[in-house]
Amino acid sequence: ALRIARQIAASAKQHGIDPADDEGEQMKVVGHLNLGACKSCQGEAQDAIDHFEGALRLARVLGNSEFESQALGNLSREYAELGRLEEAKKYAAEDLAICQRLDRREWHAVALCNLGNLLHKDNRFAQALEYFERYAQVARGLR
């Protein structure tokens, strides 16, 4: 997967995608998200976090909330895997706020569930239950 991500980046350069324009910057965000996912699968947590943070920084500069949400969700999952629940919850809460603002009901439901799972892991059962109930309410509306 890492080799494929590098090939995509090389292909973009060959096709004249200028890293200084928005399309080139968006390609960089996608590259960081993909490389972060690859590093996570390889068990290289800090490298994964570095790539997800790079994607988050670029997404914020571009004002691209969808990429920002993806980066935040990935950071939350990575920190949760490391047992760093406070950081994971912080990123998950930011992701939830973006999903609500975007009015992406599917993403909103997933963000609620993710935050509920983190609160459950942190033994905050009453709060977790609130998020799971909100998740169920949003998910019912998706039918």
N, C-alpha and C positions, 0 to 999 in steps of 0.2 A: 504494500500500500504506500509505503514511503517513497519507493521508486516511482510509482505512478504519480504521486503528488509532485515530485520533482520534474517529471516529464511534462505535466500540465503547465507548470511554471515556465519551463523552457519553451514550450510551444507558444505560450502567450507572448514571450519575448520575440520569437521568430515571426509572429504575425503582427508585430508592430504595436502591441498594446503598450501604451505609455504609462509607466507606473505613476506619473504625476497627475493623470486625469482620474476622474471618478471611477471609470470602468476598470482601470488598472488597480486602483486602490481597493475596489470591491474584490478583484481577483486575489489581492493580498489577504483580505479578510478570509476568503474561502480557503486559501492556502494555509493560513494559520489554523483555521478550524479543522481542516483535514489532517494537518501535521500533528496537531494536538491530539486528535482522536487516535492516530497511529501510535504516538508516543504513549498514550494511556494504555492501549492494548499491549504494548511491549513492556508495561510495568515501569515506565520512565516518568513518574508522576511530576517531578519538577519541570522537566522539559515540556510535558503536556500543559502544565499550568502556565509556563512562559508563553507558549503559543496561544493559549486561550486568552491570556491577558493582552497579548499583541493584537489579537482579533478584536477584543473589547475596545482597546484604545482607538484603533482605526475605525471601528463601527461608530464610535462616539464622535470622532472627527467628521466623519461622513454624514452624521445625523441619521444613520440607518438603524432604526429601532429593531427590525427583524434580526439583523446580524447581531445586534447588541444582546437581544434576548437569547439567541443561540449560544453566544459566548458565556453569558451569565449562567445559563443552565449547565453548560459543560463545566464551568468553574465550580459550581455548586456540587455537582456529582463527584468531581475529582477530589475536592476537599472532604466530602463525606467519606469517600473511600479511604482517605488518610486518617479518618477519625477526628478531623478538625471541624466539628459541628458548628461552632459559632460562625466561622468563616463561610461554611456551606449555607447556613441559614441566611446570612447577610446577602449572599449572591442570589439565593432562591427568592428572597423577599423583593429584591430589585427586579428580578425576572418577572415575578407575579405582577408588580406594578406596571411594567411595560406591556405585558400581555393584556391586562385590563384596559390600558390606554389604547392599544391597537384594536381592541374589540375583535380579537381572534379567539373565538370561544373554545376551539379545540386546544389551543396553546394555553388559554386561561385555565382550562380543566386540568391539564397536565401540570401546570405550575402549582395549582392548589394541592394536587396529590403529592407532588415532590416536597412541598413545604410540610405537608402533613406527615410524610414519611420521616423527614428530618426531625420534626418535633417528637415523633414516636420514638425514634432512636435515642433522643435526648431525655426520655422518660417524662415528657411533658404531655401526658395522655389527654388531658382535658382540652388543651389547645389543639393537639393533633386531631381529636375528634371533631372540633369546629371546622378545621380545614377539610377533613374528609366529608363532612356534611355539605359544605359549600361546593366541594368537588362534585358530589352526587347531584346537587341541584343544577349545576352548570351542565353536567353530562346528560342529565335527563332532557335538557333543552336542546341537545344536539340531535336528537332523534327526528 
